[in-house]
Amino acid sequence: MPLRFLSRVFVLLLASFNVHAQGPELSKAVQEFVRSSAGKVVLTHVRIIDGTGGPAVEDQNVVIEN
């Protein structure tokens, strides 16, 4: 998958959790992308690409909370 597509998906994922943290009601447009209503989600064994041109960091955990 192209990096640009993956970064957009990640931003949408983060935005959806941010909206969820602000209130219990999610719009239908956001609900399409939300698969968990938990207050904390951990993405495990991911490759982190920070967009600075540096090398990717392998096998990391990302915590998304509230």
All heavy atoms as TSV, in Angstrom:
chain	resi	resn	atom	element	x	y	z
A	1	MET	N	N	0.844	-1.180	0.000
A	1	MET	CA	C	0.000	0.000	0.000
A	1	MET	C	C	0.885	1.237	0.000
A	1	MET	O	O	1.892	1.257	0.692
A	1	MET	CB	C	-0.893	0.054	1.234
A	1	MET	CG	C	-1.957	-0.971	1.293
A	1	MET	SD	S	-2.914	-0.710	2.807
A	1	MET	CE	C	-4.378	-1.527	2.344
A	2	PRO	N	N	0.483	2.241	-0.707
A	2	PRO	CA	C	1.281	3.474	-0.705
A	2	PRO	C	C	1.287	4.128	0.679
A	2	PRO	O	O	0.299	4.078	1.414
A	2	PRO	CB	C	0.559	4.373	-1.714
A	2	PRO	CG	C	-0.306	3.468	-2.521
A	2	PRO	CD	C	-0.612	2.287	-1.654
A	3	LEU	N	N	2.417	4.702	1.016
A	3	LEU	CA	C	2.577	5.343	2.328
A	3	LEU	C	C	1.551	6.454	2.525
A	3	LEU	O	O	1.009	6.615	3.607
A	3	LEU	CB	C	3.996	5.898	2.464
A	3	LEU	CG	C	4.310	6.623	3.763
A	3	LEU	CD1	C	4.081	5.697	4.951
A	3	LEU	CD2	C	5.733	7.108	3.763
A	4	ARG	N	N	1.266	7.207	1.486
A	4	ARG	CA	C	0.313	8.320	1.604
A	4	ARG	C	C	-1.059	7.800	2.042
A	4	ARG	O	O	-1.705	8.381	2.899
A	4	ARG	CB	C	0.198	9.052	0.272
A	4	ARG	CG	C	-0.654	10.299	0.354
A	4	ARG	CD	C	-0.629	11.034	-0.934
A	4	ARG	NE	N	0.714	11.546	-1.112
A	4	ARG	CZ	C	1.037	12.489	-1.947
A	4	ARG	NH1	N	0.133	13.033	-2.709
A	4	ARG	NH2	N	2.277	12.912	-2.055
A	5	PHE	N	N	-1.508	6.691	1.458
A	5	PHE	CA	C	-2.794	6.096	1.830
A	5	PHE	C	C	-2.784	5.647	3.285
A	5	PHE	O	O	-3.713	5.918	4.032
A	5	PHE	CB	C	-3.122	4.908	0.915
A	5	PHE	CG	C	-4.345	4.152	1.337
A	5	PHE	CD1	C	-5.605	4.658	1.094
A	5	PHE	CD2	C	-4.228	2.942	1.998
A	5	PHE	CE1	C	-6.737	3.973	1.506
A	5	PHE	CE2	C	-5.351	2.246	2.411
A	5	PHE	CZ	C	-6.612	2.767	2.157
A	6	LEU	N	N	-1.714	4.964	3.690
A	6	LEU	CA	C	-1.624	4.483	5.069
A	6	LEU	C	C	-1.607	5.628	6.066
A	6	LEU	O	O	-2.222	5.544	7.126
A	6	LEU	CB	C	-0.390	3.610	5.245
A	6	LEU	CG	C	-0.430	2.264	4.535
A	6	LEU	CD1	C	0.902	1.542	4.700
A	6	LEU	CD2	C	-1.561	1.414	5.051
A	7	SER	N	N	-0.921	6.714	5.735
A	7	SER	CA	C	-0.881	7.847	6.657
A	7	SER	C	C	-2.261	8.487	6.782
A	7	SER	O	O	-2.652	8.913	7.859
A	7	SER	CB	C	0.164	8.869	6.228
A	7	SER	OG	O	-0.168	9.429	4.981
A	8	ARG	N	N	-3.031	8.532	5.691
A	8	ARG	CA	C	-4.393	9.077	5.759
A	8	ARG	C	C	-5.286	8.192	6.620
A	8	ARG	O	O	-6.089	8.684	7.403
A	8	ARG	CB	C	-4.985	9.219	4.361
A	8	ARG	CG	C	-4.383	10.352	3.593
A	8	ARG	CD	C	-5.004	10.484	2.244
A	8	ARG	NE	N	-4.344	11.549	1.502
A	8	ARG	CZ	C	-4.464	11.707	0.216
A	8	ARG	NH1	N	-5.200	10.887	-0.495
A	8	ARG	NH2	N	-3.839	12.701	-0.387
A	9	VAL	N	N	-5.153	6.890	6.475
A	9	VAL	CA	C	-5.946	5.963	7.279
A	9	VAL	C	C	-5.600	6.142	8.751
A	9	VAL	O	O	-6.484	6.191	9.610
A	9	VAL	CB	C	-5.718	4.506	6.836
A	9	VAL	CG1	C	-6.331	3.530	7.824
A	9	VAL	CG2	C	-6.283	4.281	5.449
A	10	PHE	N	N	-4.312	6.267	9.063
A	10	PHE	CA	C	-3.886	6.448	10.445
A	10	PHE	C	C	-4.438	7.754	11.015
A	10	PHE	O	O	-4.920	7.786	12.145
A	10	PHE	CB	C	-2.364	6.414	10.532
A	10	PHE	CG	C	-1.848	6.394	11.935
A	10	PHE	CD1	C	-2.067	5.311	12.754
A	10	PHE	CD2	C	-1.143	7.475	12.440
A	10	PHE	CE1	C	-1.602	5.292	14.055
A	10	PHE	CE2	C	-0.670	7.470	13.736
A	10	PHE	CZ	C	-0.902	6.373	14.546
A	11	VAL	N	N	-4.405	8.836	10.220
A	11	VAL	CA	C	-4.939	10.124	10.681
A	11	VAL	C	C	-6.440	10.007	10.936
A	11	VAL	O	O	-6.951	10.506	11.940
A	11	VAL	CB	C	-4.627	11.243	9.669
A	11	VAL	CG1	C	-5.426	12.502	9.980
A	11	VAL	CG2	C	-3.140	11.549	9.667
A	12	LEU	N	N	-7.161	9.333	10.037
A	12	LEU	CA	C	-8.595	9.138	10.251
A	12	LEU	C	C	-8.854	8.327	11.517
A	12	LEU	O	O	-9.778	8.614	12.267
A	12	LEU	CB	C	-9.220	8.435	9.042
A	12	LEU	CG	C	-9.426	9.290	7.800
A	12	LEU	CD1	C	-9.862	8.416	6.634
A	12	LEU	CD2	C	-10.441	10.384	8.068
A	13	LEU	N	N	-8.041	7.321	11.744
A	13	LEU	CA	C	-8.181	6.508	12.945
A	13	LEU	C	C	-7.967	7.352	14.190
A	13	LEU	O	O	-8.761	7.305	15.128
A	13	LEU	CB	C	-7.186	5.347	12.914
A	13	LEU	CG	C	-7.177	4.422	14.119
A	13	LEU	CD1	C	-8.483	3.649	14.200
A	13	LEU	CD2	C	-6.011	3.475	14.047
A	14	LEU	N	N	-6.920	8.133	14.201
A	14	LEU	CA	C	-6.649	8.990	15.359
A	14	LEU	C	C	-7.753	10.023	15.545
A	14	LEU	O	O	-8.175	10.288	16.664
A	14	LEU	CB	C	-5.297	9.685	15.203
A	14	LEU	CG	C	-4.075	8.799	15.344
A	14	LEU	CD1	C	-2.806	9.620	15.119
A	14	LEU	CD2	C	-4.027	8.122	16.693
A	15	ALA	N	N	-8.224	10.607	14.446
A	15	ALA	CA	C	-9.288	11.605	14.537
A	15	ALA	C	C	-10.564	10.982	15.099
A	15	ALA	O	O	-11.264	11.602	15.900
A	15	ALA	CB	C	-9.556	12.223	13.170
A	16	SER	N	N	-10.854	9.771	14.699
A	16	SER	CA	C	-12.070	9.130	15.193
A	16	SER	C	C	-11.983	8.871	16.694
A	16	SER	O	O	-12.967	9.028	17.409
A	16	SER	CB	C	-12.340	7.832	14.434
A	16	SER	OG	O	-11.369	6.863	14.732
A	17	PHE	N	N	-10.824	8.484	17.193
A	17	PHE	CA	C	-10.679	8.279	18.628
A	17	PHE	C	C	-10.730	9.600	19.368
A	17	PHE	O	O	-11.248	9.683	20.461
A	17	PHE	CB	C	-9.378	7.533	18.953
A	17	PHE	CG	C	-9.480	6.068	18.698
A	17	PHE	CD1	C	-8.876	5.502	17.598
A	17	PHE	CD2	C	-10.203	5.251	19.550
A	17	PHE	CE1	C	-8.978	4.152	17.351
A	17	PHE	CE2	C	-10.318	3.894	19.315
A	17	PHE	CZ	C	-9.706	3.350	18.205
A	18	ASN	N	N	-10.208	10.658	18.779
A	18	ASN	CA	C	-10.258	11.978	19.389
A	18	ASN	C	C	-11.710	12.439	19.500
A	18	ASN	O	O	-12.125	12.955	20.532
A	18	ASN	CB	C	-9.435	12.978	18.577
A	18	ASN	CG	C	-9.294	14.301	19.284
A	18	ASN	OD1	O	-9.312	14.375	20.495
A	18	ASN	ND2	N	-9.170	15.359	18.514
A	19	VAL	N	N	-12.483	12.250	18.462
A	19	VAL	CA	C	-13.899	12.619	18.503
A	19	VAL	C	C	-14.612	11.794	19.567
A	19	VAL	O	O	-15.432	12.296	20.317
A	19	VAL	CB	C	-14.553	12.414	17.117
A	19	VAL	CG1	C	-16.059	12.535	17.197
A	19	VAL	CG2	C	-13.994	13.416	16.123
A	20	HIS	N	N	-14.303	10.510	19.638
A	20	HIS	CA	C	-14.936	9.636	20.620
A	20	HIS	C	C	-14.636	10.104	22.046
A	20	HIS	O	O	-15.501	10.039	22.914
A	20	HIS	CB	C	-14.467	8.190	20.424
A	20	HIS	CG	C	-15.067	7.234	21.384
A	20	HIS	ND1	N	-16.408	6.925	21.387
A	20	HIS	CD2	C	-14.521	6.533	22.401
A	20	HIS	CE1	C	-16.649	6.068	22.347
A	20	HIS	NE2	N	-15.521	5.813	22.980
A	21	ALA	N	N	-13.452	10.589	22.278
A	21	ALA	CA	C	-13.075	11.036	23.617
A	21	ALA	C	C	-13.851	12.271	24.027
A	21	ALA	O	O	-14.063	12.515	25.196
A	21	ALA	CB	C	-11.572	11.315	23.666
A	22	GLN	N	N	-14.310	13.066	23.058
A	22	GLN	CA	C	-15.009	14.301	23.363
A	22	GLN	C	C	-16.480	14.073	23.683
A	22	GLN	O	O	-17.107	14.906	24.300
A	22	GLN	CB	C	-14.875	15.276	22.194
A	22	GLN	CG	C	-13.446	15.720	21.991
A	22	GLN	CD	C	-13.272	16.540	20.735
A	22	GLN	OE1	O	-14.233	16.789	20.016
A	22	GLN	NE2	N	-12.065	16.943	20.448
A	23	GLY	N	N	-17.047	12.985	23.230
A	23	GLY	CA	C	-18.454	12.732	23.505
A	23	GLY	C	C	-18.852	11.345	23.049
A	23	GLY	O	O	-18.178	10.734	22.240
A	24	PRO	N	N	-19.972	10.845	23.568
A	24	PRO	CA	C	-20.369	9.481	23.258
A	24	PRO	C	C	-20.954	9.306	21.862
A	24	PRO	O	O	-20.977	8.204	21.342
A	24	PRO	CB	C	-21.413	9.181	24.335
A	24	PRO	CG	C	-21.980	10.510	24.695
A	24	PRO	CD	C	-20.835	11.475	24.538
A	25	GLU	N	N	-21.438	10.357	21.240
A	25	GLU	CA	C	-22.085	10.248	19.941
A	25	GLU	C	C	-21.085	10.487	18.809
A	25	GLU	O	O	-20.414	11.502	18.771
A	25	GLU	CB	C	-23.224	11.262	19.821
A	25	GLU	CG	C	-24.374	10.986	20.761
A	25	GLU	CD	C	-25.068	9.661	20.465
A	25	GLU	OE1	O	-25.260	9.335	19.265
A	25	GLU	OE2	O	-25.407	8.960	21.420
A	26	LEU	N	N	-20.995	9.516	17.905
A	26	LEU	CA	C	-20.138	9.645	16.738
A	26	LEU	C	C	-21.017	9.778	15.505
A	26	LEU	O	O	-22.040	9.096	15.392
A	26	LEU	CB	C	-19.240	8.414	16.586
A	26	LEU	CG	C	-18.309	8.097	17.753
A	26	LEU	CD1	C	-17.574	6.797	17.484
A	26	LEU	CD2	C	-17.329	9.226	17.963
A	27	SER	N	N	-20.613	10.625	14.591
A	27	SER	CA	C	-21.375	10.759	13.355
A	27	SER	C	C	-21.255	9.474	12.549
A	27	SER	O	O	-20.330	8.677	12.734
A	27	SER	CB	C	-20.852	11.942	12.539
A	27	SER	OG	O	-19.577	11.636	12.018
A	28	LYS	N	N	-22.183	9.252	11.629
A	28	LYS	CA	C	-22.128	8.053	10.794
A	28	LYS	C	C	-20.856	8.026	9.968
A	28	LYS	O	O	-20.292	6.970	9.719
A	28	LYS	CB	C	-23.357	7.976	9.891
A	28	LYS	CG	C	-24.601	7.601	10.637
A	28	LYS	CD	C	-25.755	7.353	9.709
A	28	LYS	CE	C	-26.963	6.941	10.525
A	28	LYS	NZ	N	-28.014	6.406	9.683
A	29	ALA	N	N	-20.384	9.197	9.534
A	29	ALA	CA	C	-19.147	9.258	8.748
A	29	ALA	C	C	-17.960	8.756	9.557
A	29	ALA	O	O	-17.079	8.084	9.031
A	29	ALA	CB	C	-18.898	10.687	8.268
A	30	VAL	N	N	-17.936	9.052	10.846
A	30	VAL	CA	C	-16.839	8.614	11.712
A	30	VAL	C	C	-17.026	7.158	12.119
A	30	VAL	O	O	-16.069	6.385	12.158
A	30	VAL	CB	C	-16.722	9.525	12.958
A	30	VAL	CG1	C	-15.724	8.967	13.953
A	30	VAL	CG2	C	-16.329	10.932	12.547
A	31	GLN	N	N	-18.261	6.754	12.404
A	31	GLN	CA	C	-18.530	5.382	12.835
A	31	GLN	C	C	-18.044	4.351	11.818
A	31	GLN	O	O	-17.671	3.247	12.193
A	31	GLN	CB	C	-20.030	5.187	13.070
A	31	GLN	CG	C	-20.537	5.864	14.317
A	31	GLN	CD	C	-22.041	5.730	14.465
A	31	GLN	OE1	O	-22.714	5.168	13.612
A	31	GLN	NE2	N	-22.567	6.251	15.555
A	32	GLU	N	N	-18.022	4.726	10.566
A	32	GLU	CA	C	-17.557	3.821	9.511
A	32	GLU	C	C	-16.117	3.368	9.756
A	32	GLU	O	O	-15.723	2.271	9.384
A	32	GLU	CB	C	-17.661	4.530	8.155
A	32	GLU	CG	C	-17.180	3.733	6.993
A	32	GLU	CD	C	-17.283	4.493	5.683
A	32	GLU	OE1	O	-17.910	5.570	5.641
A	32	GLU	OE2	O	-16.709	4.004	4.696
A	33	PHE	N	N	-15.314	4.218	10.391
A	33	PHE	CA	C	-13.898	3.931	10.591
A	33	PHE	C	C	-13.567	3.434	11.995
A	33	PHE	O	O	-12.439	3.051	12.255
A	33	PHE	CB	C	-13.054	5.176	10.288
A	33	PHE	CG	C	-13.180	5.643	8.873
A	33	PHE	CD1	C	-14.019	6.693	8.539
A	33	PHE	CD2	C	-12.483	5.003	7.866
A	33	PHE	CE1	C	-14.147	7.107	7.230
A	33	PHE	CE2	C	-12.611	5.405	6.549
A	33	PHE	CZ	C	-13.445	6.458	6.237
A	34	VAL	N	N	-14.508	3.455	12.912
A	34	VAL	CA	C	-14.266	3.069	14.298
A	34	VAL	C	C	-14.667	1.610	14.497
A	34	VAL	O	O	-15.789	1.224	14.220
A	34	VAL	CB	C	-15.044	3.977	15.271
A	34	VAL	CG1	C	-14.848	3.519	16.706
A	34	VAL	CG2	C	-14.608	5.417	15.105
A	35	ARG	N	N	-13.740	0.814	14.968
A	35	ARG	CA	C	-13.995	-0.603	15.206
A	35	ARG	C	C	-14.020	-0.940	16.691
A	35	ARG	O	O	-14.316	-2.050	17.070
A	35	ARG	CB	C	-12.927	-1.460	14.514
A	35	ARG	CG	C	-12.890	-1.298	13.025
A	35	ARG	CD	C	-14.101	-1.959	12.396
A	35	ARG	NE	N	-14.032	-1.872	10.952
A	35	ARG	CZ	C	-14.834	-1.136	10.215
A	35	ARG	NH1	N	-15.772	-0.411	10.769
A	35	ARG	NH2	N	-14.702	-1.108	8.910
A	36	SER	N	N	-13.691	0.013	17.537
A	36	SER	CA	C	-13.654	-0.246	18.970
A	36	SER	C	C	-14.175	0.970	19.722
A	36	SER	O	O	-13.871	2.105	19.369
A	36	SER	CB	C	-12.216	-0.524	19.407
A	36	SER	OG	O	-12.157	-0.620	20.805
A	37	SER	N	N	-14.964	0.725	20.750
A	37	SER	CA	C	-15.444	1.834	21.577
A	37	SER	C	C	-14.698	1.884	22.913
A	37	SER	O	O	-15.099	2.592	23.826
A	37	SER	CB	C	-16.948	1.700	21.817
A	37	SER	OG	O	-17.226	0.489	22.480
A	38	ALA	N	N	-13.620	1.125	23.013
A	38	ALA	CA	C	-12.826	1.101	24.248
A	38	ALA	C	C	-12.143	2.443	24.476
A	38	ALA	O	O	-11.818	3.155	23.528
A	38	ALA	CB	C	-11.776	-0.006	24.169
A	39	GLY	N	N	-11.920	2.786	25.726
A	39	GLY	CA	C	-11.241	4.033	26.064
A	39	GLY	C	C	-9.751	3.991	25.779
A	39	GLY	O	O	-9.084	5.021	25.718
A	40	LYS	N	N	-9.219	2.776	25.600
A	40	LYS	CA	C	-7.790	2.619	25.344
A	40	LYS	C	C	-7.597	1.477	24.352
A	40	LYS	O	O	-8.153	0.399	24.525
A	40	LYS	CB	C	-7.067	2.299	26.642
A	40	LYS	CG	C	-5.572	2.199	26.541
A	40	LYS	CD	C	-4.992	1.946	27.933
A	40	LYS	CE	C	-3.507	2.076	27.973
A	40	LYS	NZ	N	-2.984	1.856	29.330
A	41	VAL	N	N	-6.822	1.741	23.314
A	41	VAL	CA	C	-6.525	0.736	22.298
A	41	VAL	C	C	-5.014	0.688	22.125
A	41	VAL	O	O	-4.364	1.736	22.074
A	41	VAL	CB	C	-7.195	1.080	20.952
A	41	VAL	CG1	C	-6.793	0.114	19.866
A	41	VAL	CG2	C	-8.701	1.116	21.103
A	42	VAL	N	N	-4.460	-0.499	22.043
A	42	VAL	CA	C	-3.025	-0.664	21.824
A	42	VAL	C	C	-2.823	-1.387	20.493
A	42	VAL	O	O	-3.328	-2.482	20.296
A	42	VAL	CB	C	-2.362	-1.467	22.964
A	42	VAL	CG1	C	-0.866	-1.624	22.707
A	42	VAL	CG2	C	-2.611	-0.801	24.309
A	43	LEU	N	N	-2.112	-0.739	19.586
A	43	LEU	CA	C	-1.722	-1.360	18.325
A	43	LEU	C	C	-0.345	-1.968	18.559
A	43	LEU	O	O	0.587	-1.266	18.923
A	43	LEU	CB	C	-1.661	-0.326	17.203
A	43	LEU	CG	C	-2.923	0.526	16.998
A	43	LEU	CD1	C	-2.674	1.581	15.924
A	43	LEU	CD2	C	-4.105	-0.340	16.639
A	44	THR	N	N	-0.224	-3.265	18.391
A	44	THR	CA	C	1.027	-3.935	18.716
A	44	THR	C	C	1.774	-4.366	17.468
A	44	THR	O	O	1.179	-4.604	16.416
A	44	THR	CB	C	0.773	-5.179	19.585
A	44	THR	OG1	O	-0.086	-6.070	18.887
A	44	THR	CG2	C	0.125	-4.800	20.912
A	45	HIS	N	N	3.080	-4.427	17.604
A	45	HIS	CA	C	3.982	-4.901	16.546
A	45	HIS	C	C	3.815	-4.104	15.252
A	45	HIS	O	O	3.657	-4.663	14.174
A	45	HIS	CB	C	3.782	-6.394	16.286
A	45	HIS	CG	C	3.900	-7.225	17.520
A	45	HIS	ND1	N	5.111	-7.406	18.164
A	45	HIS	CD2	C	2.973	-7.884	18.245
A	45	HIS	CE1	C	4.912	-8.173	19.220
A	45	HIS	NE2	N	3.631	-8.465	19.303
A	46	VAL	N	N	3.841	-2.778	15.360
A	46	VAL	CA	C	3.683	-1.913	14.186
A	46	VAL	C	C	5.022	-1.305	13.786
A	46	VAL	O	O	5.952	-1.217	14.580
A	46	VAL	CB	C	2.653	-0.786	14.436
A	46	VAL	CG1	C	1.285	-1.355	14.737
A	46	VAL	CG2	C	3.093	0.138	15.556
A	47	ARG	N	N	5.096	-0.895	12.537
A	47	ARG	CA	C	6.263	-0.184	12.010
A	47	ARG	C	C	5.929	1.308	12.066
A	47	ARG	O	O	4.933	1.749	11.517
A	47	ARG	CB	C	6.528	-0.600	10.573
A	47	ARG	CG	C	7.683	0.182	9.936
A	47	ARG	CD	C	7.868	-0.165	8.481
A	47	ARG	NE	N	8.117	-1.598	8.378
A	47	ARG	CZ	C	7.714	-2.345	7.347
A	47	ARG	NH1	N	7.050	-1.806	6.356
A	47	ARG	NH2	N	7.988	-3.628	7.306
A	48	ILE	N	N	6.771	2.092	12.742
A	48	ILE	CA	C	6.560	3.529	12.875
A	48	ILE	C	C	7.385	4.251	11.812
A	48	ILE	O	O	8.603	4.096	11.746
A	48	ILE	CB	C	6.968	4.044	14.272
A	48	ILE	CG1	C	6.230	3.295	15.386
A	48	ILE	CG2	C	6.759	5.550	14.380
A	48	ILE	CD1	C	4.748	3.505	15.406
A	49	ILE	N	N	6.701	5.049	11.010
A	49	ILE	CA	C	7.348	5.908	10.014
A	49	ILE	C	C	6.930	7.324	10.365
A	49	ILE	O	O	5.759	7.674	10.270
A	49	ILE	CB	C	6.897	5.546	8.586
A	49	ILE	CG1	C	7.219	4.077	8.306
A	49	ILE	CG2	C	7.546	6.469	7.562
A	49	ILE	CD1	C	6.619	3.546	7.025
A	50	ASP	N	N	7.882	8.148	10.794
A	50	ASP	CA	C	7.518	9.470	11.295
A	50	ASP	C	C	7.501	10.560	10.233
A	50	ASP	O	O	7.136	11.693	10.512
A	50	ASP	CB	C	8.414	9.875	12.464
A	50	ASP	CG	C	9.864	10.066	12.070
A	50	ASP	OD1	O	10.182	10.081	10.873
A	50	ASP	OD2	O	10.693	10.203	12.995
A	51	GLY	N	N	7.899	10.261	9.018
A	51	GLY	CA	C	7.811	11.247	7.942
A	51	GLY	C	C	8.973	12.226	7.888
A	51	GLY	O	O	8.958	13.161	7.103
A	52	THR	N	N	10.003	12.047	8.714
A	52	THR	CA	C	11.143	12.961	8.708
A	52	THR	C	C	12.238	12.522	7.743
A	52	THR	O	O	13.218	13.230	7.573
A	52	THR	CB	C	11.761	13.074	10.121
A	52	THR	OG1	O	12.276	11.791	10.502
A	52	THR	CG2	C	10.737	13.553	11.137
A	53	GLY	N	N	12.065	11.333	7.172
A	53	GLY	CA	C	13.103	10.801	6.292
A	53	GLY	C	C	14.029	9.839	6.990
A	53	GLY	O	O	14.882	9.215	6.367
A	54	GLY	N	N	13.895	9.733	8.291
A	54	GLY	CA	C	14.699	8.782	9.055
A	54	GLY	C	C	14.208	7.364	8.823
A	54	GLY	O	O	13.144	7.144	8.244
A	55	PRO	N	N	14.965	6.394	9.291
A	55	PRO	CA	C	14.555	5.004	9.088
A	55	PRO	C	C	13.314	4.658	9.913
A	55	PRO	O	O	13.059	5.247	10.968
A	55	PRO	CB	C	15.767	4.208	9.581
A	55	PRO	CG	C	16.464	5.120	10.528
A	55	PRO	CD	C	16.222	6.510	10.018
A	56	ALA	N	N	12.546	3.705	9.420
A	56	ALA	CA	C	11.380	3.215	10.145
A	56	ALA	C	C	11.846	2.479	11.400
A	56	ALA	O	O	12.940	1.924	11.440
A	56	ALA	CB	C	10.568	2.285	9.255
A	57	VAL	N	N	11.019	2.499	12.417
A	57	VAL	CA	C	11.310	1.792	13.663
A	57	VAL	C	C	10.347	0.601	13.720
A	57	VAL	O	O	9.130	0.765	13.693
A	57	VAL	CB	C	11.115	2.709	14.885
A	57	VAL	CG1	C	11.452	1.974	16.167
A	57	VAL	CG2	C	11.955	3.968	14.755
A	58	GLU	N	N	10.919	-0.583	13.779
A	58	GLU	CA	C	10.127	-1.814	13.708
A	58	GLU	C	C	9.630	-2.277	15.073
A	58	GLU	O	O	10.194	-1.934	16.106
A	58	GLU	CB	C	10.977	-2.936	13.097
A	58	GLU	CG	C	11.514	-2.631	11.710
A	58	GLU	CD	C	10.444	-2.609	10.635
A	58	GLU	OE1	O	9.386	-3.247	10.820
A	58	GLU	OE2	O	10.670	-1.940	9.619
A	59	ASP	N	N	8.566	-3.070	15.050
A	59	ASP	CA	C	8.042	-3.803	16.205
A	59	ASP	C	C	7.788	-2.901	17.417
A	59	ASP	O	O	8.257	-3.159	18.521
A	59	ASP	CB	C	8.980	-4.952	16.567
A	59	ASP	CG	C	8.296	-5.992	17.440
A	59	ASP	OD1	O	7.067	-6.152	17.324
A	59	ASP	OD2	O	8.985	-6.634	18.245
A	60	GLN	N	N	7.001	-1.853	17.213
A	60	GLN	CA	C	6.670	-0.913	18.285
A	60	GLN	C	C	5.197	-1.091	18.675
A	60	GLN	O	O	4.409	-1.707	17.955
A	60	GLN	CB	C	6.890	0.530	17.813
A	60	GLN	CG	C	8.322	0.826	17.438
A	60	GLN	CD	C	9.231	0.751	18.628
A	60	GLN	OE1	O	9.067	1.491	19.592
A	60	GLN	NE2	N	10.207	-0.145	18.583
A	61	ASN	N	N	4.823	-0.531	19.815
A	61	ASN	CA	C	3.443	-0.501	20.264
A	61	ASN	C	C	2.968	0.942	20.280
A	61	ASN	O	O	3.709	1.835	20.700
A	61	ASN	CB	C	3.285	-1.086	21.664
A	61	ASN	CG	C	3.655	-2.556	21.702
A	61	ASN	OD1	O	3.521	-3.263	20.715
A	61	ASN	ND2	N	4.127	-3.025	22.843
A	62	VAL	N	N	1.740	1.175	19.824
A	62	VAL	CA	C	1.149	2.506	19.824
A	62	VAL	C	C	-0.087	2.458	20.719
A	62	VAL	O	O	-0.985	1.642	20.509
A	62	VAL	CB	C	0.749	2.959	18.394
A	62	VAL	CG1	C	0.049	4.299	18.418
A	62	VAL	CG2	C	1.971	3.001	17.493
A	63	VAL	N	N	-0.140	3.336	21.717
A	63	VAL	CA	C	-1.273	3.391	22.641
A	63	VAL	C	C	-2.129	4.601	22.265
A	63	VAL	O	O	-1.635	5.721	22.177
A	63	VAL	CB	C	-0.804	3.517	24.107
A	63	VAL	CG1	C	-1.987	3.621	25.051
A	63	VAL	CG2	C	0.097	2.350	24.474
A	64	ILE	N	N	-3.419	4.357	22.041
A	64	ILE	CA	C	-4.384	5.418	21.754
A	64	ILE	C	C	-5.368	5.414	22.917
A	64	ILE	O	O	-6.050	4.423	23.157
A	64	ILE	CB	C	-5.112	5.165	20.423
A	64	ILE	CG1	C	-4.097	5.037	19.293
A	64	ILE	CG2	C	-6.111	6.291	20.145
A	64	ILE	CD1	C	-4.679	4.531	17.986
A	65	GLU	N	N	-5.410	6.519	23.640
A	65	GLU	CA	C	-6.222	6.573	24.845
A	65	GLU	C	C	-7.077	7.835	24.857
A	65	GLU	O	O	-6.616	8.922	24.529
A	65	GLU	CB	C	-5.318	6.545	26.071
A	65	GLU	CG	C	-6.038	6.370	27.370
A	65	GLU	CD	C	-5.067	6.114	28.525
A	65	GLU	OE1	O	-3.853	6.196	28.329
A	65	GLU	OE2	O	-5.567	5.831	29.612
A	66	ASN	N	N	-8.334	7.663	25.256
A	66	ASN	CA	C	-9.292	8.760	25.339
A	66	ASN	C	C	-9.365	9.528	24.045
A	66	ASN	O	O	-9.424	10.663	23.927
A	66	ASN	CB	C	-8.997	9.685	26.511
A	66	ASN	CG	C	-9.212	8.983	27.831
A	66	ASN	OD1	O	-10.070	8.125	27.950
A	66	ASN	ND2	N	-8.410	9.301	28.818
